[in-house]
Amino acid sequence: MIKNFKLFENKINYNYKLLIKDNTLVLYNDMIDNVLGILNLAQTNNDNDNVYYVASVGAEKGLGTKLYEYALMYIYSDFMIPSRDGDVTGEAFNIWKKFYNRNDIEKIENSDIFSDNFYFSLITGEDEYLDYSEKKEIIEYWNENDEYSKNIKELMIFNTKYRKKPNKEYIKLINESNNINVGNWIFDVDYSTFFK
């Protein structure tokens, strides 16, 4: 239970700091010594791109989007993409949908669904490369079943690279958080079961 919060612009505003180490971002409430969220970034295997994806994430209700935003700002000038293993939760995908529609987030779309770098794993659940004929079969099936536009939109969101320029809020939070010394223990705990 989070004890220290206040209402701000009709939203809950947690009192937290942002701690970052080795591509791990932790939202931490130093007032009650409590972790509110954690996000781990990993770099893609493509050496030609500096692109990261969310390897794992967990956060108190209402802080997931903010944690993703901080990750986008942390890796700026690089880009971030949804996980490529097809294991993107509904909550996480809703965050990507919001980012896709926001003007303050830079995006580079991969609109060539037949390119080697266009992934279908969000729809298929498979973490493997689909060849041209397999992709063509999926699209033909969607066309026959009136699913094409919905699925293509979701795949466009999934195959877009995102980044966000650090804003004043982020810079202030980083500056305030630099004064916190919690030790390395906070980065060594497995938080995967803490957040539902």
MDAnalysis code that builds the backbone (N, CA, C; Angstrom):
import MDAnalysis as mda
import numpy as np

u = mda.Universe.empty(588, n_residues=196, atom_resindex=np.repeat(np.arange(196), 3), trajectory=True)
u.add_TopologyAttr("name", ["N", "CA", "C"] * 196)
u.add_TopologyAttr("resid", np.arange(1, 197))
u.add_TopologyAttr("resname", ["MET", "ILE", "LYS", "ASN", "PHE", "LYS", "LEU", "PHE", "GLU", "ASN", "LYS", "ILE", "ASN", "TYR", "ASN", "TYR", "LYS", "LEU", "LEU", "ILE", "LYS", "ASP", "ASN", "THR", "LEU", "VAL", "LEU", "TYR", "ASN", "ASP", "MET", "ILE", "ASP", "ASN", "VAL", "LEU", "GLY", "ILE", "LEU", "ASN", "LEU", "ALA", "GLN", "THR", "ASN", "ASN", "ASP", "ASN", "ASP", "ASN", "VAL", "TYR", "TYR", "VAL", "ALA", "SER", "VAL", "GLY", "ALA", "GLU", "LYS", "GLY", "LEU", "GLY", "THR", "LYS", "LEU", "TYR", "GLU", "TYR", "ALA", "LEU", "MET", "TYR", "ILE", "TYR", "SER", "ASP", "PHE", "MET", "ILE", "PRO", "SER", "ARG", "ASP", "GLY", "ASP", "VAL", "THR", "GLY", "GLU", "ALA", "PHE", "ASN", "ILE", "TRP", "LYS", "LYS", "PHE", "TYR", "ASN", "ARG", "ASN", "ASP", "ILE", "GLU", "LYS", "ILE", "GLU", "ASN", "SER", "ASP", "ILE", "PHE", "SER", "ASP", "ASN", "PHE", "TYR", "PHE", "SER", "LEU", "ILE", "THR", "GLY", "GLU", "ASP", "GLU", "TYR", "LEU", "ASP", "TYR", "SER", "GLU", "LYS", "LYS", "GLU", "ILE", "ILE", "GLU", "TYR", "TRP", "ASN", "GLU", "ASN", "ASP", "GLU", "TYR", "SER", "LYS", "ASN", "ILE", "LYS", "GLU", "LEU", "MET", "ILE", "PHE", "ASN", "THR", "LYS", "TYR", "ARG", "LYS", "LYS", "PRO", "ASN", "LYS", "GLU", "TYR", "ILE", "LYS", "LEU", "ILE", "ASN", "GLU", "SER", "ASN", "ASN", "ILE", "ASN", "VAL", "GLY", "ASN", "TRP", "ILE", "PHE", "ASP", "VAL", "ASP", "TYR", "SER", "THR", "PHE", "PHE", "LYS"])
u.atoms.positions = np.array([
    [0.842, -1.185, 0.000],
    [0.000, 0.000, 0.000],
    [0.880, 1.238, 0.000],
    [0.621, 2.130, -0.888],
    [1.393, 3.364, -0.963],
    [0.734, 4.389, -0.062],
    [1.482, 4.918, 0.878],
    [0.925, 5.834, 1.864],
    [1.068, 7.292, 1.473],
    [2.122, 7.626, 0.771],
    [2.439, 9.023, 0.527],
    [2.086, 9.418, -0.903],
    [0.917, 9.991, -1.097],
    [0.549, 10.502, -2.407],
    [-0.322, 11.738, -2.225],
    [-0.416, 12.511, -3.283],
    [-1.276, 13.690, -3.245],
    [-1.976, 13.827, -4.587],
    [-3.136, 14.435, -4.584],
    [-3.850, 14.645, -5.836],
    [-3.258, 15.832, -6.566],
    [-3.065, 15.674, -7.860],
    [-2.476, 16.738, -8.671],
    [-3.115, 16.686, -10.038],
    [-3.797, 17.728, -10.429],
    [-4.466, 17.794, -11.732],
    [-5.342, 16.568, -11.981],
    [-6.115, 16.196, -10.941],
    [-7.047, 15.075, -11.015],
    [-6.371, 13.721, -11.234],
    [-5.098, 13.621, -11.003],
    [-4.391, 12.354, -11.111],
    [-3.588, 12.149, -9.835],
    [-3.312, 10.895, -9.521],
    [-2.461, 10.627, -8.370],
    [-1.027, 10.955, -8.757],
    [-0.370, 11.736, -7.946],
    [1.023, 12.087, -8.182],
    [1.852, 11.474, -7.057],
    [2.496, 10.365, -7.329],
    [3.321, 9.705, -6.332],
    [4.569, 10.538, -6.072],
    [5.055, 10.479, -4.882],
    [6.304, 11.133, -4.526],
    [7.432, 10.135, -4.811],
    [8.098, 10.272, -5.943],
    [9.112, 9.304, -6.301],
    [10.352, 9.971, -6.869],
    [11.406, 9.192, -6.889],
    [12.663, 9.542, -7.537],
    [12.882, 8.518, -8.648],
    [13.721, 8.878, -9.608],
    [14.045, 7.965, -10.700],
    [15.505, 7.571, -10.572],
    [15.734, 6.294, -10.326],
    [17.084, 5.764, -10.206],
    [17.395, 4.965, -11.458],
    [18.594, 5.164, -12.015],
    [18.969, 4.488, -13.260],
    [20.348, 3.884, -13.099],
    [20.449, 2.620, -13.505],
    [21.744, 1.945, -13.518],
    [21.691, 0.835, -14.569],
    [22.677, 0.804, -15.444],
    [22.812, -0.274, -16.427],
    [21.503, -0.583, -17.162],
    [20.861, 0.434, -17.717],
    [19.623, 0.295, -18.490],
    [18.445, -0.234, -17.676],
    [18.508, -0.061, -16.365],
    [17.384, -0.374, -15.485],
    [16.916, 0.920, -14.851],
    [15.625, 1.197, -14.990],
    [15.023, 2.399, -14.412],
    [14.124, 1.965, -13.261],
    [14.276, 2.627, -12.122],
    [13.487, 2.302, -10.937],
    [12.828, 3.574, -10.426],
    [11.492, 3.524, -10.278],
    [10.770, 4.592, -9.592],
    [10.758, 4.209, -8.120],
    [11.299, 5.086, -7.301],
    [11.543, 4.767, -5.897],
    [11.011, 5.880, -5.011],
    [10.239, 5.517, -4.004],
    [9.741, 6.486, -3.032],
    [10.653, 6.417, -1.820],
    [11.523, 7.403, -1.677],
    [12.476, 7.393, -0.572],
    [11.828, 7.751, 0.761],
    [10.622, 8.336, 0.725],
    [9.925, 8.692, 1.964],
    [9.465, 7.445, 2.716],
    [9.046, 6.428, 1.966],
    [8.570, 5.202, 2.607],
    [9.412, 3.990, 2.214],
    [10.563, 4.226, 1.586],
    [11.489, 3.164, 1.206],
    [10.767, 2.072, 0.422],
    [10.188, 2.480, -0.731],
    [9.345, 1.576, -1.488],
    [9.622, 1.731, -2.986],
    [9.739, 0.605, -3.680],
    [9.868, 0.610, -5.137],
    [8.468, 0.668, -5.731],
    [8.247, 1.633, -6.617],
    [6.942, 1.822, -7.248],
    [6.887, 1.269, -8.663],
    [8.049, 1.070, -9.263],
    [8.077, 0.534, -10.618],
    [9.508, 0.271, -11.052],
    [9.657, -0.651, -11.974],
    [10.978, -0.973, -12.517],
    [10.822, -1.343, -13.986],
    [11.766, -0.905, -14.810],
    [11.763, -1.203, -16.238],
    [13.189, -1.528, -16.650],
    [13.363, -2.676, -17.297],
    [14.668, -3.096, -17.799],
    [14.684, -2.993, -19.311],
    [15.696, -2.326, -19.831],
    [15.874, -2.191, -21.280],
    [16.952, -3.148, -21.756],
    [16.778, -3.654, -22.965],
    [17.800, -4.461, -23.617],
    [17.978, -3.914, -25.026],
    [19.191, -4.075, -25.554],
    [19.465, -3.594, -26.901],
    [19.205, -4.706, -27.896],
    [18.641, -4.339, -29.063],
    [18.377, -5.333, -30.101],
    [19.683, -5.895, -30.629],
    [19.585, -7.025, -31.307],
    [20.772, -7.687, -31.850],
    [21.286, -7.051, -33.123],
    [20.524, -6.121, -33.692],
    [20.918, -5.484, -34.938],
    [21.984, -4.436, -34.643],
    [23.222, -4.714, -35.041],
    [24.338, -3.807, -34.752],
    [24.262, -2.491, -35.514],
    [23.442, -2.434, -36.560],
    [23.338, -1.214, -37.344],
    [22.458, -0.161, -36.677],
    [21.654, -0.570, -35.719],
    [20.734, 0.347, -35.044],
    [21.037, 0.403, -33.552],
    [20.860, 1.566, -32.977],
    [20.854, 1.684, -31.529],
    [19.400, 1.707, -31.105],
    [18.832, 0.522, -31.025],
    [17.420, 0.372, -30.707],
    [17.299, -0.518, -29.473],
    [16.450, -0.087, -28.557],
    [16.215, -0.819, -27.324],
    [14.778, -1.301, -27.282],
    [14.549, -2.321, -26.473],
    [13.194, -2.792, -26.219],
    [13.039, -3.032, -24.727],
    [11.799, -3.114, -24.279],
    [11.517, -3.351, -22.875],
    [11.635, -4.852, -22.626],
    [12.649, -5.243, -21.846],
    [12.858, -6.654, -21.541],
    [11.929, -7.113, -20.419],
    [11.687, -6.233, -19.455],
    [10.737, -6.529, -18.384],
    [10.301, -5.218, -17.755],
    [9.095, -5.234, -17.204],
    [8.553, -4.023, -16.593],
    [7.493, -4.409, -15.572],
    [7.394, -3.614, -14.535],
    [6.327, -3.752, -13.544],
    [6.188, -2.428, -12.830],
    [4.957, -2.024, -12.561],
    [4.753, -0.722, -11.910],
    [3.425, -0.710, -11.178],
    [3.358, 0.129, -10.152],
    [2.092, 0.379, -9.471],
    [1.113, 0.963, -10.487],
    [-0.161, 0.710, -10.270],
    [-1.194, 1.206, -11.169],
    [-1.050, 2.718, -11.358],
    [-1.074, 3.140, -12.617],
    [-0.984, 4.554, -12.943],
    [0.415, 5.051, -13.243],
    [1.433, 4.202, -13.068],
    [2.810, 4.655, -13.296],
    [3.480, 4.010, -14.504],
    [2.829, 3.058, -15.149],
    [3.440, 2.368, -16.283],
    [3.789, 3.286, -17.432],
    [2.845, 4.120, -17.854],
    [3.097, 5.030, -18.971],
    [4.236, 5.983, -18.644],
    [4.248, 6.497, -17.432],
    [5.303, 7.432, -17.021],
    [6.669, 6.735, -17.059],
    [6.729, 5.493, -16.625],
    [7.981, 4.748, -16.639],
    [8.475, 4.531, -18.071],
    [7.562, 4.202, -18.982],
    [7.926, 4.065, -20.393],
    [8.432, 5.400, -20.957],
    [7.769, 6.494, -20.607],
    [8.207, 7.813, -21.077],
    [9.623, 8.119, -20.590],
    [9.883, 7.842, -19.326],
    [11.230, 8.080, -18.790],
    [12.257, 7.234, -19.532],
    [11.896, 6.002, -19.878],
    [12.813, 5.146, -20.641],
    [13.096, 5.744, -22.013],
    [12.049, 6.262, -22.678],
    [12.252, 6.905, -23.984],
    [13.205, 8.091, -23.868],
    [13.063, 8.869, -22.807],
    [13.914, 10.038, -22.627],
    [15.322, 9.626, -22.213],
    [15.441, 8.562, -21.461],
    [16.752, 8.073, -21.018],
    [17.619, 7.660, -22.207],
    [17.026, 6.991, -23.197],
    [17.815, 6.496, -24.327],
    [17.885, 7.469, -25.497],
    [17.233, 8.629, -25.379],
    [17.265, 9.609, -26.464],
    [18.717, 9.920, -26.759],
    [19.176, 9.828, -27.839],
    [18.934, 9.908, -29.252],
    [18.705, 8.569, -29.940],
    [18.679, 7.486, -29.176],
    [18.352, 6.183, -29.731],
    [16.842, 5.991, -29.730],
    [16.406, 4.828, -30.171],
    [14.980, 4.539, -30.252],
    [14.614, 3.341, -29.390],
    [13.310, 3.221, -29.111],
    [12.782, 2.101, -28.356],
    [11.635, 1.484, -29.148],
    [11.509, 0.166, -29.056],
    [10.449, -0.574, -29.736],
    [9.791, -1.525, -28.733],
    [8.581, -1.988, -29.048],
    [7.987, -3.034, -28.207],
    [8.835, -4.305, -28.274],
    [8.712, -5.137, -27.280],
    [9.432, -6.399, -27.238],
    [9.171, -7.189, -28.505],
    [10.179, -7.878, -29.002],
    [10.050, -8.619, -30.253],
    [9.707, -10.087, -30.057],
    [9.461, -10.511, -28.828],
    [9.176, -11.929, -28.610],
    [7.685, -12.258, -28.683],
    [6.869, -11.272, -29.048],
    [5.438, -11.510, -29.159],
    [4.720, -11.503, -27.821],
    [5.456, -11.241, -26.750],
    [4.887, -11.285, -25.404],
    [4.663, -9.870, -24.880],
    [3.834, -9.107, -25.585],
    [3.502, -7.746, -25.176],
    [2.120, -7.802, -24.542],
    [2.018, -7.441, -23.264],
    [0.722, -7.507, -22.581],
    [-0.223, -6.460, -23.145],
    [-1.495, -6.627, -22.878],
    [-2.488, -5.652, -23.322],
    [-2.232, -4.274, -22.758],
    [-1.831, -4.222, -21.476],
    [-1.536, -2.932, -20.856],
    [-0.345, -2.258, -21.534],
    [0.689, -3.036, -21.807],
    [1.877, -2.476, -22.464],
    [1.536, -2.023, -23.881],
    [0.744, -2.817, -24.602],
    [0.408, -2.432, -25.966],
    [-0.440, -1.160, -25.986],
    [-1.283, -0.980, -24.983],
    [-2.056, 0.264, -24.893],
    [-1.152, 1.476, -24.736],
    [-0.031, 1.312, -24.043],
    [0.933, 2.403, -23.920],
    [1.522, 2.723, -25.286],
    [1.904, 1.679, -26.037],
    [2.459, 1.906, -27.380],
    [1.435, 2.567, -28.299],
    [0.159, 2.193, -28.181],
    [-0.896, 2.827, -28.983],
    [-0.964, 4.318, -28.687],
    [-0.894, 4.669, -27.403],
    [-0.920, 6.084, -27.023],
    [0.288, 6.810, -27.603],
    [1.460, 6.201, -27.491],
    [2.676, 6.824, -28.023],
    [2.575, 7.029, -29.527],
    [1.987, 6.070, -30.231],
    [1.849, 6.139, -31.683],
    [1.026, 7.355, -32.097],
    [0.063, 7.727, -31.256],
    [-0.836, 8.837, -31.571],
    [-0.412, 10.173, -30.973],
    [0.653, 10.205, -30.207],
    [1.084, 11.450, -29.572],
    [2.052, 12.218, -30.457],
    [1.895, 13.539, -30.470],
    [2.764, 14.397, -31.283],
    [4.101, 14.694, -30.618],
    [4.204, 14.531, -29.299],
    [5.451, 14.847, -28.607],
    [6.436, 13.682, -28.609],
    [6.069, 12.589, -29.239],
    [6.950, 11.424, -29.344],
    [7.318, 11.234, -30.803],
    [8.625, 11.198, -31.058],
    [9.113, 10.993, -32.425],
    [8.946, 9.530, -32.803],
    [8.598, 9.306, -34.082],
    [8.362, 7.953, -34.558],
    [8.980, 7.756, -35.937],
    [9.473, 6.562, -36.155],
    [9.886, 6.128, -37.490],
    [9.136, 4.829, -37.764],
    [8.260, 4.884, -38.758],
    [7.459, 3.715, -39.112],
    [8.215, 2.826, -40.089],
    [8.030, 1.536, -39.927],
    [8.457, 0.567, -40.923],
    [7.186, 0.105, -41.616],
    [6.872, 0.695, -42.733],
    [5.599, 0.418, -43.396],
    [5.684, -0.684, -44.448],
    [6.865, -1.236, -44.667],
    [7.019, -2.298, -45.659],
    [6.824, -3.653, -44.981],
    [5.596, -4.160, -45.020],
    [5.300, -5.399, -44.299],
    [6.020, -6.615, -44.866],
    [6.598, -6.495, -46.047],
    [7.329, -7.617, -46.616],
    [8.839, -7.516, -46.395],
    [9.278, -6.494, -45.685],
    [10.714, -6.383, -45.401],
    [11.108, -7.386, -44.320],
    [12.396, -7.703, -44.275],
    [12.903, -8.645, -43.274],
    [12.764, -8.096, -41.860],
    [12.686, -6.783, -41.716],
    [12.621, -6.161, -40.397],
    [11.198, -5.883, -39.911],
    [10.206, -6.376, -40.628],
    [8.815, -6.182, -40.215],
    [8.376, -7.445, -39.475],
    [7.982, -7.272, -38.218],
    [7.667, -8.410, -37.356],
    [6.161, -8.607, -37.210],
    [5.742, -9.864, -37.265],
    [4.351, -10.248, -37.090],
    [4.133, -10.911, -35.728],
    [5.153, -10.992, -34.884],
    [5.059, -11.769, -33.649],
    [3.969, -11.278, -32.704],
    [3.597, -10.009, -32.791],
    [2.504, -9.505, -31.959],
    [1.207, -10.244, -32.275],
    [0.984, -10.556, -33.536],
    [-0.233, -11.224, -33.974],
    [-0.083, -12.744, -33.900],
    [1.059, -13.254, -34.348],
    [1.239, -14.704, -34.440],
    [1.685, -15.324, -33.119],
    [2.320, -14.536, -32.238],
    [2.857, -15.077, -30.994],
    [4.158, -15.826, -31.194],
    [4.656, -15.844, -32.411],
    [5.896, -16.551, -32.721],
    [7.054, -15.567, -32.796],
    [8.203, -15.998, -32.304],
    [9.396, -15.159, -32.327],
    [10.324, -15.605, -33.453],
    [9.760, -15.785, -34.613],
    [10.582, -16.229, -35.724],
    [10.280, -15.387, -36.955],
    [11.203, -15.410, -37.867],
    [11.066, -14.650, -39.103],
    [10.049, -15.333, -40.014],
    [9.145, -14.565, -40.565],
    [8.195, -15.088, -41.555],
    [8.688, -14.691, -42.936],
    [8.664, -15.640, -43.860],
    [9.086, -15.299, -45.214],
    [7.941, -14.630, -45.968],
    [8.232, -14.207, -47.167],
    [7.276, -13.453, -47.983],
    [5.957, -14.202, -48.136],
    [6.012, -15.488, -48.462],
    [4.771, -16.239, -48.707],
    [3.946, -16.391, -47.432],
    [4.594, -16.556, -46.275],
    [3.855, -16.656, -45.013],
    [3.158, -15.338, -44.680],
    [3.851, -14.221, -44.899],
    [3.244, -12.912, -44.664],
    [2.069, -12.691, -45.617],
    [2.243, -13.100, -46.870],
    [1.184, -12.939, -47.863],
    [-0.050, -13.754, -47.468],
    [0.147, -14.968, -46.967],
    [-0.971, -15.807, -46.521],
    [-1.742, -15.145, -45.383],
    [-1.028, -14.568, -44.419],
    [-1.682, -13.895, -43.291],
    [-2.531, -12.729, -43.785],
    [-1.967, -11.927, -44.675],
    [-2.693, -10.758, -45.186],
    [-3.913, -11.185, -45.999],
    [-3.786, -12.239, -46.796],
    [-4.932, -12.748, -47.558],
    [-6.026, -13.238, -46.613],
    [-5.639, -13.907, -45.527],
    [-6.621, -14.367, -44.546],
    [-7.353, -13.177, -43.928],
    [-6.620, -12.153, -43.542],
    [-7.246, -10.967, -42.957],
    [-8.226, -10.329, -43.946],
    [-7.819, -10.222, -45.200],
    [-8.699, -9.617, -46.213],
    [-10.003, -10.391, -46.353],
    [-9.922, -11.703, -46.268],
    [-11.115, -12.538, -46.399],
    [-12.008, -12.438, -45.168],
    [-11.468, -12.051, -44.041],
    [-12.213, -12.045, -42.781],
    [-12.402, -10.648, -42.197],
    [-12.267, -9.632, -42.999],
    [-12.475, -8.242, -42.563],
    [-11.638, -7.857, -41.339],
    [-10.482, -8.448, -41.179],
    [-9.611, -8.143, -40.051],
    [-8.404, -7.300, -40.464],
    [-8.297, -7.020, -41.734],
    [-7.081, -6.411, -42.264],
    [-6.739, -5.078, -41.608],
    [-7.668, -4.131, -41.626],
    [-7.329, -2.778, -41.165],
    [-6.961, -2.750, -39.691],
    [-7.674, -3.495, -38.854],
    [-7.354, -3.533, -37.421],
    [-5.963, -4.129, -37.195],
    [-5.695, -5.260, -37.834],
    [-4.415, -5.930, -37.633],
    [-3.244, -5.140, -38.204],
    [-3.443, -4.537, -39.366],
    [-2.365, -3.730, -39.954],
    [-2.051, -2.541, -39.061],
    [-3.070, -1.882, -38.517],
    [-2.849, -0.747, -37.609],
    [-2.029, -1.201, -36.399],
    [-2.400, -2.341, -35.812],
    [-1.658, -2.843, -34.662],
    [-0.229, -3.211, -35.041],
    [-0.055, -3.789, -36.210],
    [1.301, -4.127, -36.653],
    [2.133, -2.879, -36.936],
    [1.508, -1.825, -37.420],
    [2.234, -0.572, -37.649],
    [2.714, -0.003, -36.315],
    [1.859, -0.035, -35.309],
    [2.250, 0.426, -33.972],
    [3.413, -0.418, -33.466],
    [3.313, -1.718, -33.633],
    [4.320, -2.674, -33.170],
    [5.651, -2.523, -33.908],
    [5.623, -2.121, -35.161],
    [6.824, -2.021, -35.985],
    [7.352, -0.597, -36.117],
    [6.953, 0.271, -35.240],
    [7.425, 1.655, -35.235],
    [8.483, 1.825, -34.151],
    [9.491, 2.644, -34.450],
    [10.507, 3.010, -33.456],
    [10.082, 4.322, -32.809],
    [10.302, 4.440, -31.494],
    [9.850, 5.610, -30.738],
    [11.004, 6.223, -29.962],
    [10.932, 7.544, -29.798],
    [11.834, 8.227, -28.880],
    [11.202, 9.550, -28.455],
    [11.675, 10.061, -27.336],
    [11.130, 11.305, -26.794],
    [12.279, 12.126, -26.236],
    [12.314, 13.367, -26.647],
    [13.342, 14.281, -26.162],
    [13.118, 14.550, -24.670],
    [14.183, 14.511, -23.872],
    [14.021, 14.777, -22.431],
    [13.374, 16.139, -22.193],
    [12.359, 16.151, -21.329],
    [11.663, 17.392, -21.015],
    [12.110, 17.927, -19.646],
    [11.579, 19.066, -19.250],
    [11.972, 19.701, -17.987],
    [11.666, 18.809, -16.790],
    [10.510, 18.156, -16.820],
    [10.133, 17.269, -15.708],
    [11.169, 16.163, -15.507],
    [11.582, 15.539, -16.625],
    [12.560, 14.458, -16.570],
    [13.901, 14.968, -16.052],
    [14.361, 16.079, -16.580],
    [15.654, 16.636, -16.166],
    [15.634, 16.998, -14.678],
    [14.535, 17.594, -14.228],
    [14.401, 17.937, -12.806],
    [14.422, 16.671, -11.952],
    [13.691, 15.643, -12.386],
    [13.634, 14.389, -11.644],
    [15.002, 13.733, -11.559],
    [15.730, 13.746, -12.656],
    [17.081, 13.170, -12.661],
    [17.988, 13.947, -11.704],
    [17.930, 15.275, -11.757],
    [18.760, 16.097, -10.873],
    [18.426, 15.854, -9.404],
    [17.150, 15.760, -9.074],
    [16.741, 15.486, -7.697],
    [17.149, 14.082, -7.268],
    [17.089, 13.145, -8.183],
    [17.375, 11.745, -7.857],
    [18.862, 11.487, -7.678],
    [19.701, 12.348, -8.231],
    [21.145, 12.163, -8.088],
    [21.596, 12.237, -6.636],
    [20.796, 12.841, -5.782],
    [21.161, 12.986, -4.376],
    [20.750, 11.788, -3.522],
    [20.081, 10.814, -4.105],
    [19.607, 9.648, -3.367],
    [20.683, 8.569, -3.400],
    [20.974, 8.000, -2.250],
    [21.941, 6.907, -2.175],
    [21.264, 5.727, -1.498],
    [20.775, 4.793, -2.302],
    [20.097, 3.628, -1.752],
    [20.954, 2.378, -1.832],
    [22.105, 2.471, -2.446],
    [22.947, 1.295, -2.621],
    [22.488, 0.469, -3.809],
    [23.232, -0.570, -4.087],
    [22.932, -1.406, -5.255],
    [21.825, -2.416, -5.008],
    [21.414, -2.619, -3.765],
    [20.400, -3.644, -3.475],
    [19.129, -3.443, -4.289],
    [18.793, -2.203, -4.538],
    [17.531, -1.908, -5.228],
    [17.530, -2.455, -6.657],
    [18.700, -2.593, -7.252],
    [18.796, -3.093, -8.617],
    [18.972, -4.612, -8.660],
    [19.217, -5.229, -7.512],
    [19.496, -6.661, -7.461],
    [18.299, -7.519, -7.069],
    [17.154, -6.920, -6.822],
    [15.959, -7.647, -6.406],
    [15.132, -8.009, -7.637],
    [14.560, -9.217, -7.647],
    [13.653, -9.623, -8.719],
    [12.258, -9.108, -8.372],
    [11.815, -8.095, -9.109],
    [10.525, -7.464, -8.838],
    [9.391, -8.047, -9.674],
    [9.669, -9.092, -10.434],
    [8.683, -9.583, -11.397],
    [7.361, -10.010, -10.763],
    [7.368, -10.403, -9.509],
    [6.123, -10.841, -8.867],
    [5.493, -9.752, -8.010],
    [6.132, -8.595, -7.902],
    [5.644, -7.531, -7.035],
    [4.447, -6.811, -7.629],
    [4.409, -6.676, -8.938],
    [3.397, -5.848, -9.600],
    [2.491, -6.738, -10.423],
    [1.222, -6.526, -10.313],
    [0.247, -7.320, -11.076],
    [-0.410, -6.463, -12.119],
])
